[in-house]
Amino acid sequence: MPDSVSEERRKLVRHYGAEVILMHDDGNIGDCIDRCLKKALEMVKEGKFGDIYSVEAHMSVRHKAQKQEWLKQFKGGMMYFLGCHDIDLVVRFMGEPKKVTPFNRPTMQNGIDCEDLGFAVLEYDNGVSFVKSCAAELNGFARRQLVVVGTKGTVEIKPLEMHAPGGLYTEMRACKASDS
């Protein structure tokens, strides 16, 4: 989480068993997110979360009609436009999937027939991961997240980016099983 987060928020996160990992954002949310992702990948490679069997990635927003019209030009719609970034993240943590099953659908918001809701299931020998991307989700920015789940713990980066007073921010929490 950014080092600008209040002490009360830090205490709350610790209370629920998560390790508070502070990342100074220097006003550059892209760099902060990248450092959170690198830290999570480092922790996974060190085995802190055991064997990874699932990654959940959400990248949603609420677009106006004009942007939904624009999405029509892409086969795959939102999955092509934003979901592709989440697929890259899943592959970074889990490797190449054995099978990918896409579910791209129109929500028909604003009466526009575009694939503005994308969902993909990525199958592995040791688990299942998924990616969701939607252009019609109210408060979708707040739910942008990456969750990496293993046999010994979970790491969550949520929101991946969120508009807030003073700019964008992100948070990272890690919960690990006790050694007992």
N, CA and C atoms as an extended XYZ file, in Angstrom:
540
Properties=species:S:1:pos:R:3:atomname:S:1:resname:S:1:resid:I:1 pbc="F F F"
N         0.848       -1.172        0.000 N   MET     1
C         0.000        0.000        0.000 CA  MET     1
C         0.888        1.228        0.000 C   MET     1
N         0.375        2.356       -0.485 N   PRO     2
C         1.224        3.544       -0.526 CA  PRO     2
C         1.572        3.992        0.883 C   PRO     2
N         2.756        4.573        1.038 N   ASP     3
C         3.174        4.995        2.371 CA  ASP     3
C         2.375        6.187        2.883 C   ASP     3
N         1.524        6.763        2.049 N   SER     4
C         0.682        7.871        2.476 CA  SER     4
C        -0.605        7.411        3.179 C   SER     4
N        -0.854        6.101        3.229 N   VAL     5
C        -2.057        5.562        3.870 CA  VAL     5
C        -1.986        5.788        5.378 C   VAL     5
N        -3.130        6.084        5.965 N   SER     6
C        -3.182        6.408        7.389 CA  SER     6
C        -2.760        5.237        8.270 C   SER     6
N        -2.296        5.563        9.467 N   GLU     7
C        -1.915        4.541       10.445 CA  GLU     7
C        -3.124        3.688       10.825 C   GLU     7
N        -4.324        4.298       10.869 N   GLU     8
C        -5.543        3.540       11.194 CA  GLU     8
C        -5.796        2.455       10.151 C   GLU     8
N        -5.617        2.787        8.867 N   ARG     9
C        -5.806        1.816        7.786 CA  ARG     9
C        -4.773        0.691        7.908 C   ARG     9
N        -3.546        1.041        8.229 N   ARG    10
C        -2.492        0.033        8.397 CA  ARG    10
C        -2.837       -0.931        9.534 C   ARG    10
N        -3.328       -0.377       10.640 N   LYS    11
C        -3.710       -1.214       11.789 CA  LYS    11
C        -4.851       -2.157       11.417 C   LYS    11
N        -5.813       -1.654       10.666 N   LEU    12
C        -6.948       -2.473       10.249 CA  LEU    12
C        -6.488       -3.646        9.386 C   LEU    12
N        -5.612       -3.375        8.446 N   VAL    13
C        -5.090       -4.428        7.570 CA  VAL    13
C        -4.347       -5.473        8.395 C   VAL    13
N        -3.501       -5.019        9.345 N   ARG    14
C        -2.761       -5.959       10.204 CA  ARG    14
C        -3.712       -6.773       11.069 C   ARG    14
N        -4.769       -6.128       11.558 N   HIS    15
C        -5.746       -6.805       12.421 CA  HIS    15
C        -6.335       -8.038       11.725 C   HIS    15
N        -6.533       -7.942       10.429 N   TYR    16
C        -7.115       -9.062        9.685 CA  TYR    16
C        -6.059      -10.043        9.175 C   TYR    16
N        -4.838       -9.948        9.710 N   GLY    17
C        -3.822      -10.951        9.437 CA  GLY    17
C        -2.963      -10.721        8.222 C   GLY    17
N        -3.051       -9.559        7.626 N   ALA    18
C        -2.249       -9.293        6.441 CA  ALA    18
C        -0.972       -8.549        6.817 C   ALA    18
N         0.057       -8.808        6.060 N   GLU    19
C         1.307       -8.080        6.212 CA  GLU    19
C         1.153       -6.765        5.449 C   GLU    19
N         1.502       -5.661        6.073 N   VAL    20
C         1.423       -4.363        5.410 CA  VAL    20
C         2.739       -4.123        4.686 C   VAL    20
N         2.662       -3.961        3.388 N   ILE    21
C         3.842       -3.693        2.571 CA  ILE    21
C         3.668       -2.299        1.987 C   ILE    21
N         4.506       -1.369        2.418 N   LEU    22
C         4.393        0.014        1.966 CA  LEU    22
C         5.260        0.246        0.732 C   LEU    22
N         4.687        0.897       -0.246 N   MET    23
C         5.401        1.260       -1.467 CA  MET    23
C         5.252        2.765       -1.648 C   MET    23
N         6.353        3.481       -1.693 N   HIS    24
C         6.292        4.921       -1.928 CA  HIS    24
C         5.978        5.153       -3.398 C   HIS    24
N         4.942        5.946       -3.675 N   ASP    25
C         4.504        6.089       -5.065 CA  ASP    25
C         5.156        7.238       -5.822 C   ASP    25
N         5.806        8.152       -5.166 N   ASP    26
C         6.491        9.270       -5.833 CA  ASP    26
C         5.621        9.974       -6.865 C   ASP    26
N         4.302        9.859       -6.733 N   GLY    27
C         3.403       10.507       -7.682 CA  GLY    27
C         3.281        9.782       -9.007 C   GLY    27
N         3.863        8.601       -9.137 N   ASN    28
C         3.821        7.846      -10.390 CA  ASN    28
C         3.157        6.502      -10.118 C   ASN    28
N         1.845        6.416      -10.343 N   ILE    29
C         1.099        5.204      -10.005 CA  ILE    29
C         1.559        4.008      -10.826 C   ILE    29
N         1.938        4.231      -12.074 N   GLY    30
C         2.414        3.122      -12.904 CA  GLY    30
C         3.650        2.473      -12.307 C   GLY    30
N         4.576        3.290      -11.818 N   ASP    31
C         5.784        2.777      -11.187 CA  ASP    31
C         5.443        2.050       -9.886 C   ASP    31
N         4.523        2.602       -9.117 N   CYS    32
C         4.113        1.973       -7.858 CA  CYS    32
C         3.477        0.604       -8.115 C   CYS    32
N         2.598        0.525       -9.100 N   ILE    33
C         1.960       -0.755       -9.443 CA  ILE    33
C         3.018       -1.750       -9.898 C   ILE    33
N         3.952       -1.293      -10.720 N   ASP    34
C         5.013       -2.174      -11.202 CA  ASP    34
C         5.835       -2.711      -10.030 C   ASP    34
N         6.157       -1.860       -9.064 N   ARG    35
C         6.924       -2.319       -7.905 CA  ARG    35
C         6.117       -3.296       -7.056 C   ARG    35
N         4.805       -3.070       -6.926 N   CYS    36
C         3.951       -4.027       -6.205 CA  CYS    36
C         3.960       -5.386       -6.916 C   CYS    36
N         3.826       -5.368       -8.226 N   LEU    37
C         3.835       -6.616       -8.993 CA  LEU    37
C         5.179       -7.329       -8.876 C   LEU    37
N         6.266       -6.578       -8.961 N   LYS    38
C         7.599       -7.187       -8.823 CA  LYS    38
C         7.778       -7.793       -7.435 C   LYS    38
N         7.308       -7.083       -6.407 N   LYS    39
C         7.425       -7.592       -5.038 CA  LYS    39
C         6.602       -8.869       -4.887 C   LYS    39
N         5.393       -8.890       -5.409 N   ALA    40
C         4.549      -10.082       -5.330 CA  ALA    40
C         5.205      -11.249       -6.060 C   ALA    40
N         5.747      -10.999       -7.249 N   LEU    41
C         6.415      -12.053       -8.016 CA  LEU    41
C         7.640      -12.571       -7.268 C   LEU    41
N         8.379      -11.666       -6.661 N   GLU    42
C         9.555      -12.046       -5.854 CA  GLU    42
C         9.132      -12.947       -4.684 C   GLU    42
N         8.061      -12.572       -3.995 N   MET    43
C         7.576      -13.365       -2.864 CA  MET    43
C         7.112      -14.750       -3.322 C   MET    43
N         6.477      -14.800       -4.485 N   VAL    44
C         6.030      -16.080       -5.034 CA  VAL    44
C         7.242      -16.947       -5.375 C   VAL    44
N         8.241      -16.356       -6.029 N   LYS    45
C         9.442      -17.110       -6.406 CA  LYS    45
C        10.203      -17.607       -5.184 C   LYS    45
N        10.134      -16.863       -4.082 N   GLU    46
C        10.785      -17.279       -2.830 CA  GLU    46
C         9.987      -18.364       -2.109 C   GLU    46
N         8.801      -18.701       -2.640 N   GLY    47
C         7.984      -19.748       -2.040 CA  GLY    47
C         7.168      -19.322       -0.837 C   GLY    47
N         7.041      -18.020       -0.609 N   LYS    48
C         6.322      -17.531        0.575 CA  LYS    48
C         4.838      -17.886        0.572 C   LYS    48
N         4.284      -18.179       -0.601 N   PHE    49
C         2.864      -18.515       -0.695 CA  PHE    49
C         2.639      -19.964       -1.097 C   PHE    49
N         3.700      -20.759       -1.066 N   GLY    50
C         3.587      -22.160       -1.439 CA  GLY    50
C         3.401      -22.315       -2.936 C   GLY    50
N         2.715      -23.385       -3.315 N   ASP    51
C         2.439      -23.640       -4.726 CA  ASP    51
C         1.261      -22.786       -5.171 C   ASP    51
N         1.446      -21.994       -6.196 N   ILE    52
C         0.385      -21.114       -6.706 CA  ILE    52
C        -0.573      -21.954       -7.544 C   ILE    52
N        -1.859      -21.864       -7.220 N   TYR    53
C        -2.854      -22.640       -7.970 CA  TYR    53
C        -3.957      -21.784       -8.566 C   TYR    53
N        -3.955      -20.463       -8.288 N   SER    54
C        -4.983      -19.613       -8.868 CA  SER    54
C        -4.533      -18.152       -8.884 C   SER    54
N        -4.871      -17.479       -9.952 N   VAL    55
C        -4.686      -16.030      -10.050 CA  VAL    55
C        -6.008      -15.458      -10.542 C   VAL    55
N        -6.492      -14.441       -9.851 N   GLU    56
C        -7.746      -13.773      -10.216 CA  GLU    56
C        -7.412      -12.338      -10.595 C   GLU    56
N        -7.809      -11.924      -11.780 N   ALA    57
C        -7.476      -10.586      -12.252 CA  ALA    57
C        -8.720       -9.880      -12.786 C   ALA    57
N        -8.952       -8.666      -12.283 N   HIS    58
C       -10.085       -7.841      -12.723 CA  HIS    58
C        -9.542       -6.524      -13.252 C   HIS    58
N       -10.067       -6.073      -14.386 N   MET    59
C        -9.702       -4.771      -14.937 CA  MET    59
C       -10.960       -4.184      -15.575 C   MET    59
N       -11.745       -3.487      -14.763 N   SER    60
C       -13.022       -2.956      -15.248 CA  SER    60
C       -13.107       -1.447      -15.070 C   SER    60
N       -14.101       -0.873      -15.715 N   VAL    61
C       -14.335        0.567      -15.717 CA  VAL    61
C       -15.762        0.780      -16.218 C   VAL    61
N       -16.268        1.966      -16.104 N   ARG    62
C       -17.567        2.278      -16.718 CA  ARG    62
C       -17.326        3.308      -17.809 C   ARG    62
N       -17.481        2.865      -19.053 N   HIS    63
C       -17.273        3.757      -20.188 CA  HIS    63
C       -18.594        4.318      -20.685 C   HIS    63
N       -18.511        5.477      -21.278 N   LYS    64
C       -19.679        6.111      -21.886 CA  LYS    64
C       -19.956        5.463      -23.239 C   LYS    64
N       -21.106        5.791      -23.794 N   ALA    65
C       -21.560        5.193      -25.055 CA  ALA    65
C       -20.525        5.334      -26.173 C   ALA    65
N       -19.864        6.479      -26.269 N   GLN    66
C       -18.891        6.705      -27.332 CA  GLN    66
C       -17.764        5.666      -27.281 C   GLN    66
N       -17.281        5.362      -26.090 N   LYS    67
C       -16.199        4.387      -25.955 CA  LYS    67
C       -16.712        2.973      -26.243 C   LYS    67
N       -17.961        2.689      -25.862 N   GLN    68
C       -18.528        1.381      -26.170 CA  GLN    68
C       -18.676        1.204      -27.685 C   GLN    68
N       -19.058        2.259      -28.379 N   GLU    69
C       -19.120        2.204      -29.846 CA  GLU    69
C       -17.729        1.907      -30.409 C   GLU    69
N       -16.716        2.554      -29.847 N   TRP    70
C       -15.341        2.358      -30.285 CA  TRP    70
C       -14.902        0.898      -30.104 C   TRP    70
N       -15.369        0.250      -29.017 N   LEU    71
C       -15.004       -1.138      -28.739 CA  LEU    71
C       -15.490       -2.112      -29.810 C   LEU    71
N       -16.516       -1.734      -30.554 N   LYS    72
C       -17.078       -2.620      -31.582 CA  LYS    72
C       -16.037       -3.058      -32.612 C   LYS    72
N       -15.035       -2.235      -32.839 N   GLN    73
C       -14.046       -2.542      -33.876 CA  GLN    73
C       -13.126       -3.702      -33.511 C   GLN    73
N       -13.123       -4.103      -32.240 N   PHE    74
C       -12.197       -5.140      -31.794 CA  PHE    74
C       -12.908       -6.451      -31.521 C   PHE    74
N       -12.470       -7.514      -32.168 N   LYS    75
C       -12.955       -8.844      -31.826 CA  LYS    75
C       -12.450       -9.119      -30.410 C   LYS    75
N       -13.360       -9.421      -29.522 N   GLY    76
C       -12.992       -9.617      -28.123 CA  GLY    76
C       -13.272       -8.398      -27.257 C   GLY    76
N       -13.547       -7.254      -27.869 N   GLY    77
C       -13.954       -6.057      -27.136 CA  GLY    77
C       -13.056       -5.708      -25.960 C   GLY    77
N       -13.640       -5.697      -24.762 N   MET    78
C       -12.901       -5.311      -23.557 CA  MET    78
C       -11.774       -6.276      -23.231 C   MET    78
N       -11.934       -7.538      -23.556 N   MET    79
C       -10.853       -8.485      -23.280 CA  MET    79
C        -9.631       -8.125      -24.131 C   MET    79
N        -9.889       -7.684      -25.363 N   TYR    80
C        -8.799       -7.244      -26.231 CA  TYR    80
C        -8.200       -5.937      -25.715 C   TYR    80
N        -9.059       -5.000      -25.293 N   PHE    81
C        -8.627       -3.656      -24.920 CA  PHE    81
C        -7.915       -3.618      -23.563 C   PHE    81
N        -8.518       -4.161      -22.510 N   LEU    82
C        -7.908       -4.120      -21.175 CA  LEU    82
C        -7.602       -5.497      -20.597 C   LEU    82
N        -8.432       -6.483      -20.890 N   GLY    83
C        -8.239       -7.817      -20.323 CA  GLY    83
C        -6.913       -8.441      -20.714 C   GLY    83
N        -6.377       -8.033      -21.850 N   CYS    84
C        -5.092       -8.580      -22.301 CA  CYS    84
C        -3.992       -8.320      -21.280 C   CYS    84
N        -4.059       -7.184      -20.580 N   HIS    85
C        -3.056       -6.871      -19.557 CA  HIS    85
C        -3.153       -7.852      -18.394 C   HIS    85
N        -4.378       -8.207      -18.032 N   ASP    86
C        -4.570       -9.170      -16.951 CA  ASP    86
C        -4.114      -10.569      -17.353 C   ASP    86
N        -4.347      -10.922      -18.605 N   ILE    87
C        -3.859      -12.226      -19.078 CA  ILE    87
C        -2.339      -12.274      -18.962 C   ILE    87
N        -1.676      -11.183      -19.323 N   ASP    88
C        -0.219      -11.115      -19.158 CA  ASP    88
C         0.177      -11.347      -17.704 C   ASP    88
N        -0.568      -10.769      -16.767 N   LEU    89
C        -0.252      -10.938      -15.345 CA  LEU    89
C        -0.437      -12.386      -14.901 C   LEU    89
N        -1.531      -13.002      -15.317 N   VAL    90
C        -1.775      -14.400      -14.945 CA  VAL    90
C        -0.632      -15.273      -15.451 C   VAL    90
N        -0.217      -15.060      -16.693 N   VAL    91
C         0.858      -15.867      -17.271 CA  VAL    91
C         2.186      -15.615      -16.548 C   VAL    91
N         2.410      -14.386      -16.088 N   ARG    92
C         3.634      -14.098      -15.322 CA  ARG    92
C         3.699      -14.946      -14.051 C   ARG    92
N         2.564      -15.150      -13.410 N   PHE    93
C         2.539      -15.881      -12.142 CA  PHE    93
C         2.338      -17.384      -12.313 C   PHE    93
N         1.585      -17.800      -13.337 N   MET    94
C         1.214      -19.210      -13.481 CA  MET    94
C         1.882      -19.917      -14.662 C   MET    94
N         2.409      -19.159      -15.598 N   GLY    95
C         2.966      -19.771      -16.796 CA  GLY    95
C         1.893      -19.951      -17.855 C   GLY    95
N         2.259      -20.641      -18.915 N   GLU    96
C         1.342      -20.848      -20.039 CA  GLU    96
C         0.228      -21.822      -19.637 C   GLU    96
N        -1.025      -21.453      -19.877 N   PRO    97
C        -2.137      -22.344      -19.518 CA  PRO    97
C        -2.266      -23.517      -20.486 C   PRO    97
N        -2.890      -24.585      -19.996 N   LYS    98
C        -3.175      -25.760      -20.843 CA  LYS    98
C        -4.339      -25.467      -21.778 C   LYS    98
N        -5.286      -24.645      -21.295 N   LYS    99
C        -6.489      -24.343      -22.069 CA  LYS    99
C        -7.018      -22.977      -21.640 C   LYS    99
N        -7.549      -22.220      -22.593 N   VAL   100
C        -8.184      -20.928      -22.315 CA  VAL   100
C        -9.583      -20.960      -22.912 C   VAL   100
N       -10.571      -20.616      -22.090 N   THR   101
C       -11.952      -20.560      -22.559 CA  THR   101
C       -12.471      -19.134      -22.362 C   THR   101
N       -12.746      -18.419      -23.477 N   PRO   102
C       -13.251      -17.046      -23.363 CA  PRO   102
C       -14.782      -17.000      -23.301 C   PRO   102
N       -15.283      -16.019      -22.601 N   PHE   103
C       -16.715      -15.740      -22.528 CA  PHE   103
C       -16.877      -14.229      -22.706 C   PHE   103
N       -16.980      -13.763      -23.927 N   ASN   104
C       -17.152      -12.345      -24.209 CA  ASN   104
C       -18.603      -12.085      -24.591 C   ASN   104
N       -19.220      -11.128      -23.922 N   ARG   105
C       -20.640      -10.860      -24.130 CA  ARG   105
C       -20.928       -9.364      -24.122 C   ARG   105
N       -22.011       -8.968      -24.799 N   PRO   106
C       -22.468       -7.579      -24.700 CA  PRO   106
C       -23.388       -7.414      -23.487 C   PRO   106
N       -23.229       -6.320      -22.750 N   THR   107
C       -24.175       -6.025      -21.657 CA  THR   107
C       -25.391       -5.284      -22.200 C   THR   107
N       -25.262       -4.739      -23.392 N   MET   108
C       -26.308       -3.954      -24.061 CA  MET   108
C       -26.600       -2.641      -23.332 C   MET   108
N       -25.673       -2.189      -22.499 N   GLN   109
C       -25.848       -0.884      -21.874 CA  GLN   109
C       -25.825        0.176      -22.962 C   GLN   109
N       -26.618        1.184      -22.799 N   ASN   110
C       -26.777        2.263      -23.784 CA  ASN   110
C       -27.285        1.731      -25.123 C   ASN   110
N       -27.820        0.506      -25.135 N   GLY   111
C       -28.333       -0.091      -26.358 CA  GLY   111
C       -27.258       -0.443      -27.368 C   GLY   111
N       -26.024       -0.554      -26.919 N   ILE   112
C       -24.896       -0.794      -27.822 CA  ILE   112
C       -24.486       -2.262      -27.759 C   ILE   112
N       -24.428       -2.884      -28.922 N   ASP   113
C       -24.089       -4.297      -29.030 CA  ASP   113
C       -22.582       -4.447      -29.275 C   ASP   113
N       -21.805       -4.342      -28.191 N   CYS   114
C       -20.359       -4.547      -28.277 CA  CYS   114
C       -19.964       -5.528      -27.174 C   CYS   114
N       -18.846       -6.190      -27.356 N   GLU   115
C       -18.377       -7.139      -26.338 CA  GLU   115
C       -17.709       -6.351      -25.208 C   GLU   115
N       -18.559       -5.729      -24.377 N   ASP   116
C       -18.030       -4.888      -23.304 CA  ASP   116
C       -17.861       -5.641      -21.984 C   ASP   116
N       -18.158       -6.929      -21.973 N   LEU   117
C       -17.924       -7.778      -20.803 CA  LEU   117
C       -17.136       -8.994      -21.263 C   LEU   117
N       -15.933       -9.106      -20.755 N   GLY   118
C       -15.088      -10.233      -21.123 CA  GLY   118
C       -14.688      -11.029      -19.891 C   GLY   118
N       -14.667      -12.325      -20.034 N   PHE   119
C       -14.274      -13.219      -18.951 CA  PHE   119
C       -13.529      -14.378      -19.599 C   PHE   119
N       -12.428      -14.777      -19.027 N   ALA   120
C       -11.672      -15.903      -19.572 CA  ALA   120
C       -11.219      -16.805      -18.437 C   ALA   120
N       -11.346      -18.094      -18.643 N   VAL   121
C       -10.878      -19.104      -17.698 CA  VAL   121
C        -9.605      -19.703      -18.272 C   VAL   121
N        -8.563      -19.699      -17.470 N   LEU   122
C        -7.278      -20.259      -17.874 CA  LEU   122
C        -7.048      -21.505      -17.030 C   LEU   122
N        -6.937      -22.654      -17.690 N   GLU   123
C        -6.816      -23.925      -16.982 CA  GLU   123
C        -5.362      -24.392      -16.923 C   GLU   123
N        -5.003      -24.923      -15.760 N   TYR   124
C        -3.665      -25.440      -15.499 CA  TYR   124
C        -3.784      -26.830      -14.878 C   TYR   124
N        -2.703      -27.587      -14.902 N   ASP   125
C        -2.715      -28.903      -14.268 CA  ASP   125
C        -3.005      -28.801      -12.774 C   ASP   125
N        -2.532      -27.708      -12.152 N   ASN   126
C        -2.669      -27.573      -10.701 CA  ASN   126
C        -3.671      -26.494      -10.275 C   ASN   126
N        -4.572      -26.080      -11.156 N   GLY   127
C        -5.547      -25.082      -10.750 CA  GLY   127
C        -6.214      -24.372      -11.910 C   GLY   127
N        -6.943      -23.325      -11.555 N   VAL   128
C        -7.684      -22.529      -12.530 CA  VAL   128
C        -7.505      -21.059      -12.176 C   VAL   128
N        -7.339      -20.241      -13.186 N   SER   129
C        -7.260      -18.798      -13.001 CA  SER   129
C        -8.321      -18.148      -13.880 C   SER   129
N        -8.633      -16.875      -13.576 N   PHE   130
C        -9.591      -16.179      -14.427 CA  PHE   130
C        -9.250      -14.708      -14.563 C   PHE   130
N        -9.750      -14.144      -15.662 N   VAL   131
C        -9.603      -12.731      -15.967 CA  VAL   131
C       -10.979      -12.186      -16.291 C   VAL   131
N       -11.305      -11.015      -15.735 N   LYS   132
C       -12.579      -10.354      -16.032 CA  LYS   132
C       -12.299       -8.905      -16.393 C   LYS   132
N       -12.929       -8.447      -17.466 N   SER   133
C       -12.795       -7.065      -17.889 CA  SER   133
C       -14.149       -6.580      -18.389 C   SER   133
N       -14.597       -5.448      -17.871 N   CYS   134
C       -15.920       -4.939      -18.223 CA  CYS   134
C       -15.863       -3.435      -18.435 C   CYS   134
N       -16.560       -2.953      -19.467 N   ALA   135
C       -16.618       -1.516      -19.761 CA  ALA   135
C       -17.902       -0.894      -19.238 C   ALA   135
N       -18.720       -1.672      -18.520 N   ALA   136
C       -20.015       -1.169      -18.063 CA  ALA   136
C       -20.189       -1.270      -16.546 C   ALA   136
N       -19.097       -1.531      -15.822 N   GLU   137
C       -19.205       -1.775      -14.381 CA  GLU   137
C       -19.094       -0.485      -13.583 C   GLU   137
N       -20.173       -0.133      -12.925 N   LEU   138
C       -20.167        1.025      -12.043 CA  LEU   138
C       -19.145        0.786      -10.939 C   LEU   138
N       -18.259        1.727      -10.711 N   ASN   139
C       -17.192        1.624       -9.723 CA  ASN   139
C       -16.182        0.526      -10.081 C   ASN   139
N       -16.070        0.209      -11.359 N   GLY   140
C       -15.129       -0.819      -11.789 CA  GLY   140
C       -13.686       -0.507      -11.431 C   GLY   140
N       -13.333        0.774      -11.407 N   PHE   141
C       -11.965        1.149      -11.047 CA  PHE   141
C       -11.616        0.649       -9.650 C   PHE   141
N       -12.540        0.735       -8.713 N   ALA   142
C       -12.266        0.337       -7.321 CA  ALA   142
C       -12.070       -1.163       -7.188 C   ALA   142
N       -12.571       -1.935       -8.145 N   ARG   143
C       -12.437       -3.390       -8.077 CA  ARG   143
C       -11.308       -3.930       -8.941 C   ARG   143
N       -10.541       -3.058       -9.553 N   ARG   144
C        -9.382       -3.524      -10.331 CA  ARG   144
C        -8.418       -4.186       -9.361 C   ARG   144
N        -8.128       -5.451       -9.617 N   GLN   145
C        -7.327       -6.174       -8.644 CA  GLN   145
C        -6.622       -7.368       -9.240 C   GLN   145
N        -5.613       -7.802       -8.508 N   LEU   146
C        -4.902       -9.033       -8.817 CA  LEU   146
C        -4.776       -9.792       -7.510 C   LEU   146
N        -5.216      -11.039       -7.503 N   VAL   147
C        -5.121      -11.891       -6.320 CA  VAL   147
C        -4.381      -13.158       -6.738 C   VAL   147
N        -3.297      -13.456       -6.040 N   VAL   148
C        -2.493      -14.645       -6.312 CA  VAL   148
C        -2.648      -15.567       -5.107 C   VAL   148
N        -3.138      -16.790       -5.356 N   VAL   149
C        -3.486      -17.708       -4.264 CA  VAL   149
C        -2.588      -18.944       -4.320 C   VAL   149
N        -1.999      -19.248       -3.170 N   GLY   150
C        -1.138      -20.418       -3.070 CA  GLY   150
C        -1.507      -21.278       -1.879 C   GLY   150
N        -0.807      -22.389       -1.734 N   THR   151
C        -1.097      -23.338       -0.649 CA  THR   151
C        -0.705      -22.807        0.719 C   THR   151
N         0.137      -21.762        0.776 N   LYS   152
C         0.578      -21.204        2.055 CA  LYS   152
C         0.215      -19.736        2.244 C   LYS   152
N        -0.496      -19.152        1.288 N   GLY   153
C        -0.840      -17.747        1.457 CA  GLY   153
C        -1.402      -17.124        0.194 C   GLY   153
N        -1.763      -15.869        0.345 N   THR   154
C        -2.391      -15.102       -0.720 CA  THR   154
C        -1.791      -13.702       -0.742 C   THR   154
N        -1.616      -13.168       -1.916 N   VAL   155
C        -1.222      -11.766       -2.049 CA  VAL   155
C        -2.284      -11.080       -2.901 C   VAL   155
N        -2.671       -9.891       -2.463 N   GLU   156
C        -3.708       -9.135       -3.156 CA  GLU   156
C        -3.202       -7.732       -3.429 C   GLU   156
N        -3.343       -7.319       -4.675 N   ILE   157
C        -3.061       -5.933       -5.049 CA  ILE   157
C        -4.391       -5.359       -5.499 C   ILE   157
N        -4.928       -4.465       -4.678 N   LYS   158
C        -6.268       -3.927       -4.928 CA  LYS   158
C        -6.406       -2.567       -4.263 C   LYS   158
N        -6.897       -1.609       -4.960 N   PRO   159
C        -7.136       -1.604       -6.400 CA  PRO   159
C        -5.814       -1.479       -7.134 C   PRO   159
N        -5.767       -2.046       -8.325 N   LEU   160
C        -4.551       -1.897       -9.123 CA  LEU   160
C        -4.284       -0.419       -9.378 C   LEU   160
N        -5.312        0.326       -9.603 N   GLU   161
C        -5.221        1.780       -9.675 CA  GLU   161
C        -6.593        2.339       -9.375 C   GLU   161
N        -6.630        3.382       -8.562 N   MET   162
C        -7.910        3.951       -8.137 CA  MET   162
C        -7.792        5.464       -8.104 C   MET   162
N        -8.744        6.137       -8.721 N   HIS   163
C        -8.785        7.594       -8.631 CA  HIS   163
C        -9.221        7.981       -7.221 C   HIS   163
N        -8.476        8.872       -6.603 N   ALA   164
C        -8.763        9.335       -5.247 CA  ALA   164
C        -8.285       10.774       -5.124 C   ALA   164
N        -8.721       11.481       -4.073 N   PRO   165
C        -8.206       12.839       -3.884 CA  PRO   165
C        -6.679       12.826       -3.877 C   PRO   165
N        -6.091       13.676       -4.678 N   GLY   166
C        -4.640       13.740       -4.740 CA  GLY   166
C        -4.036       12.875       -5.830 C   GLY   166
N        -4.854       12.097       -6.546 N   GLY   167
C        -4.329       11.293       -7.649 CA  GLY   167
C        -4.789        9.854       -7.608 C   GLY   167
N        -3.959        8.956       -8.130 N   LEU   168
C        -4.257        7.534       -8.166 CA  LEU   168
C        -3.512        6.830       -7.043 C   LEU   168
N        -4.051        5.696       -6.583 N   TYR   169
C        -3.327        4.920       -5.587 CA  TYR   169
C        -3.593        3.441       -5.788 C   TYR   169
N        -2.762        2.621       -5.129 N   THR   170
C        -2.937        1.176       -5.128 CA  THR   170
C        -2.533        0.645       -3.761 C   THR   170
N        -2.953       -0.566       -3.439 N   GLU   171
C        -2.589       -1.204       -2.174 CA  GLU   171
C        -2.157       -2.638       -2.447 C   GLU   171
N        -1.291       -3.145       -1.580 N   MET   172
C        -0.849       -4.532       -1.669 CA  MET   172
C        -0.909       -5.130       -0.273 C   MET   172
N        -1.534       -6.307       -0.150 N   ARG   173
C        -1.629       -7.012        1.125 CA  ARG   173
C        -1.198       -8.450        0.924 C   ARG   173
N        -0.483       -8.980        1.896 N   ALA   174
C        -0.049      -10.372        1.823 CA  ALA   174
C        -0.490      -11.096        3.088 C   ALA   174
N        -1.168      -12.208        2.934 N   CYS   175
C        -1.578      -13.047        4.048 CA  CYS   175
C        -0.904      -14.393        3.888 C   CYS   175
N        -0.187      -14.814        4.930 N   LYS   176
C         0.518      -16.088        4.861 CA  LYS   176
C         0.064      -16.973        6.014 C   LYS   176
N         0.037      -18.261        5.765 N   ALA   177
C        -0.303      -19.224        6.804 CA  ALA   177
C         0.792      -19.210        7.866 C   ALA   177
N         0.387      -19.432        9.101 N   SER   178
C         1.388      -19.503       10.163 CA  SER   178
C         2.184      -20.800        9.993 C   SER   178
N         3.375      -20.828       10.536 N   ASP   179
C         4.246      -21.993       10.402 CA  ASP   179
C         3.825      -23.146       11.310 C   ASP   179
N         2.853      -22.927       12.193 N   SER   180
C         2.460      -23.986       13.128 CA  SER   180
C         1.527      -24.989       12.488 C   SER   180
